[in-house]
Each structure stands twice: as C-alpha cells, then as structure tokens.
Amino acid sequence: MTKKITLITVVIALGVAAALFAGGSKDRGAVPAESSAITYGIPTQPDHLDPYEATSADSRFILFNLFEGLFKPAPDGRLIPAVAASYSSSADFLTWTIKLKDSVYFHNGNRVTAADVVYSLNRAAEKKLYGLQSISGIETPDPSTVIIRLSEADPEFYYYLTNAVIPAGYEGQNTAPVGTGPFKFVSFTPQYELVLEKFGSYWQPDLPRAQKLVFKIKADYNSVMLDLKAGSLNAGTIDTTSVQQLDQSQFSIIYEKINMVQIFCLNNAYAPLRDPRVRQAISYAVDVDEIIALAHNGQAVRAATPVIPALSYAYNKDCEGSYPVNLEKARALMAEAGYAGGFTLEITQPSVYQPHIDTAQVIINQLAKIGIKGSIKLVDWPTWLSEVYTDRKYQGTVISIDGVTLSPRSFLFRYESKDPQNFMNYSNAEFDRLYAATLRTVSEAERIGAYKKMQEIVVRDAASVFICDLFAPRVFKKNITGFQGYPLSVFDASLLKVD
C-alpha cells in the first residue's frame, strides 16, 4: 500500500517560475559562444567543491548552481523533482520509491542512472550528511528506479533527498566537480575566482539563460562594493551599510532574507557560560533592536529561536519576548551565579563578515553594562572553521546559521547533545528525547508540537542569543534580470538574464 506525500508549503509568497517545470532533452550540442556572463562578487570562497565535504552556507550558496539532488527547493519553499521524476512512500514511511527522469545528464555527458543515485546516497551517508542515518537498504530493480528502505519511519525523509547526485565512482569532485546542475565547472583559482559555464545538456532546456557564471572572491563586502562601482563586477552581495554608496540608477538592489538566524553563539563548555543563569543574564543584557538598528541599518527580521521565522508553521512565535532588556535582572542572575564582578569574554569573529563584527561590537558595549568585559578576536574564515566550528576552542562568536534542508529539524539538530556540529556544546536531556522522538513520529501535528517545544527549551536554557534573520542586499546591474530568492541560503543563477 502506498500513498503520495503532500509536501509542506512554506508560506513565502515568491511564486515559482514556469521554467522550473520545463521538460528534459537530450544533448543539445556544444555551448554557444559566450554572449552573456554574470560576474558575481562574494566575500568568501567555498570551503570545498565536493558537495559532500562542503560545510559552510557560503559553499552551498555557490554549489547550488553545479549540483542537484533527486529533489530541489522551489522558490515558494516546496520541494520539486529534479533528478527524480516522481516518488511515493509506503503508508508506514519505511519504504520510499523514486522514479528517475530519463533526461538528466551529468556534466561529463553520461546519463544519470539508479547506480549513480545509490553511490551518491551511500557516500552521503558515509559522510554522515544530515537525515540519512536511518537508511537500511537500497534496491535498484531497473536503471530508472530506486527503492530506499529505512530502519525506522521518517515522514520527512524526502527533505534529505536534496543532497547532490554525483557520478558513481568519480573521486575528483574537489578539483573538477561534476554534477547535473545548470552550470558546469571550468576552473577554480583559490582566493580569486570560480568559473562556471552553461551546461548545454541541462534537463531544463531553456536554462540557464546566461552563458557564463563567475564568482569573484573578494576580501570583504567593501571590496565587492568598490568593484561593482568600478565595473569589474556586474552583480554581488554587499552589506546593508554599503548600499548607500551605489548609484541606484545603475543598479537593482534586492533585499533578500538570507534565511539564516544570526546568533551570538555561547560556548556552553566555557566556565562562566556553563551556568544557564549567566547565559540568561547575557540574553537579558543584549538589546536585539539596538543591534538591528546599529549593525544592520534596520534591515533584518527578529528571530527568537534557531528556526527561521519564514518557516511559520514550525517557528515558535511564543518565544518572542522571552528576554526583554532588563539590566537589573541580568545583574541579579550574574550575582546568583557567583559573577557579580563580571568576567572576560573573547568573541572570535571571521574577518570577512563585517555585519557580524559590527554586531559583536554592539554586544560588547551592551555586556559592559553588566560587568562582562568583551573583546573581539579577528581570524580568517578557514581559522574560524577550524578553531570555532570544528575544535570548539572559543568563548563566543557571532555568526548566521542556516538549515541544510527545509525541515525544521535541520535548524535544530545542532543542539542535540551528541551531534558533531553542536559547536555550542549545549546539552539538555529533554531536548534530546524530543529530538529523537521526531525521527519516529508519523503525525505531522505531533512533530510540529515537538519542534516548538524544542525551541522553547533551547530559549529557556539560553543556549545562545538568537538575534535576527538578516536581509542581504543582492546587487545587479540594471541589465540583469530574473533574480529569484529561496527560503534557503542558496543562489540560483540559472534564471538570470543579461540584456
């Protein structure tokens, strides 16, 4: 007995471009001579070109153009088939059957088969990519069918099938990536540029619209802004404070939610921060409205939990207002915890993200009012990934964190005590119990209730300070049209057209 699963629609009125539903075609020959190019400035480079090794949101932002999974997100938050043609699940959510399109090719010219999907799923599971731990077996009755069996029911399993499908046995992804996306790899010069070109055999025959896509890697947002003004870039991401320096008669500026929650992450293993009363005191001292006004030029939406507010069906709005600014309460909690005289707090910041540095400076000024003496330690991005994210050798940091899928679980898994990506070192037995229960709960209403309770627990414990979802100004020369945003931190260049 099988039944079709209705995908949850995230309430974001963005609309789906008709091109997303175009049919496939066979190899359409060589890519035409270059007639248009998107030269996009970014302040960081991908940490890996292999989609199973890439860990940062910035890498996913870029690799969205090279790789696709069985499904991909649509602009309105739904999932739509990409490499897959259709799917169904058993009534108990233990068996998932995927039918593949017959028109999807890799950038190397080979057609995608079930064997490639099996290889991709196994490799993703080996790398412990989120959501695939329950796979107990995979069958391929024919080259276009994949049957996935789970060890325990998971009604949200389709969310995890957005992981990249790659050629079976191919091991050169980090130097010469091969996917099924609208653009294919040309070259990568670290700290300089990543060059992609139109894939002539893409399964959506009208896409991409541009012939070439170049990601120019810059030192910071200011460098991106200066190159936009100079004309060496025709598109890029800048911060909200730089927008005023651009001539808006020449540029289109689109304020897009980055769909990440900016968080003042607190290392719960650092001695003063082990005490929840200290973390709560910090939460009462941090004035989010002031941060949004001073650090983000007012361009942000408050986010009271680890889940982005855009996931309105699962975001716990009741957590808003949990920590109104109350310095008296904050000082009392500090005293109760034995820190009436305050302590020092080093905030480690990646130097490429000026909005986070600005936020950290505002926070330092706010925490000084309750006796916490803050300082900023600037490091480069690879050092931040190593010291903070991997080794957890830090006290505090300001960063924006995304979800790897549109499941609320993917915004919450970092708070499960044993998860390797729980770099806050947060631990709560009740949270862990609820998290484990969502992996087995068939009822959507019960899962949503658990997600909201988990947010309540994290906020009550002040695991970190949840600040806002920033608006990122995406800047395009006036002759570039077609930009489409998503409720994930990705950049889709396939719909962009250079007139």
Secondary structure, 3 states (H helix, E strand, C coil): CEECCCCCCCCCCCCCCHHHHCCCCCCCCCCCCCCCEEEEEECCCCCCCCCCCCCCHHHHHHHCCCCCCCEEECCCCCEEECCEEEEEEECCCCEEEEEECCCCECCCCCECCHHHHHHHHHHHHHCCCCCCCCEEEEEEEECCEEEEEECCCCCCHHHHHHCCCCCCCCCCCCCCCCCCCCEEEEEEECCCEEEEEECCCCCCCCCCCCCEEEEEECCCHHHHHHHHHHCCCCEEECCCCCHHHCCCCCEEEEEEECCCEEEEEECCCCHHHHCHHHHHHHHHHCCHHHHHHHHCCCCEEECCCCCCCCCCCCCCHHHCCCCCCCHHHHHHHHHHCCCCCCEEEEEEEECCCHHHHHHHHHHHHHHHHHCEEEEEEEECHHHHHHHHHHCCCCCEEEEEECCCCCCCHHHHHHHCCCCCCCCCCCCCHHHHHHHHHHCCCCCHHHHHHHHHHHHHHHHHCCCEEEEEEEEEEEEEECCEECCCCCCCCCCCCCCCEEC
